[in-house]
Amino acid sequence: MGMFSLFDSLLDSPLAEILADLPIAEDVKDALRGEQTKLRDLHLLILAYEKGNWDTFAEYAAMFKLPEAYLDTLLWATNLFGRDNQPCKECRSSASKASVSP
């Protein structure tokens, strides 16, 4: 969904018009348009990740109960590439509090 949320800027057209012509699921289109759907929170998680907004990402990561291993991987990759934006401590703590079902 992340790439689709930039189409309006790239194509200089309203997102609703662009989405109307694309063969993707309606619930994905609804989430991209900002409508309240089951995919909306997932879309917001992706956007927070793309923007490096780690506090917001941490909130949604806890909501989706992302496994700690995934967040460890994010931290490893961030350190590897030497970026200034490192995942916040809350990302790791919220993941460790989340219970992941097998």
Rosetta blueprint (number, residue, H / E / L):
1 M L
2 G L
3 M L
4 F H
5 S H
6 L H
7 F H
8 D H
9 S H
10 L H
11 L H
12 D L
13 S L
14 P L
15 L H
16 A H
17 E H
18 I H
19 L H
20 A H
21 D L
22 L L
23 P L
24 I L
25 A L
26 E H
27 D H
28 V H
29 K H
30 D H
31 A H
32 L H
33 R L
34 G L
35 E L
36 Q L
37 T L
38 K L
39 L L
40 R H
41 D H
42 L H
43 H H
44 L H
45 L H
46 I H
47 L H
48 A H
49 Y H
50 E H
51 K H
52 G L
53 N L
54 W H
55 D H
56 T H
57 F H
58 A H
59 E H
60 Y H
61 A H
62 A H
63 M H
64 F H
65 K L
66 L L
67 P L
68 E H
69 A H
70 Y H
71 L H
72 D H
73 T H
74 L H
75 L H
76 W H
77 A H
78 T H
79 N H
80 L H
81 F H
82 G L
83 R L
84 D L
85 N L
86 Q L
87 P L
88 C L
89 K H
90 E H
91 C H
92 R H
93 S H
94 S H
95 A H
96 S H
97 K H
98 A L
99 S L
100 V L
101 S L
102 P L
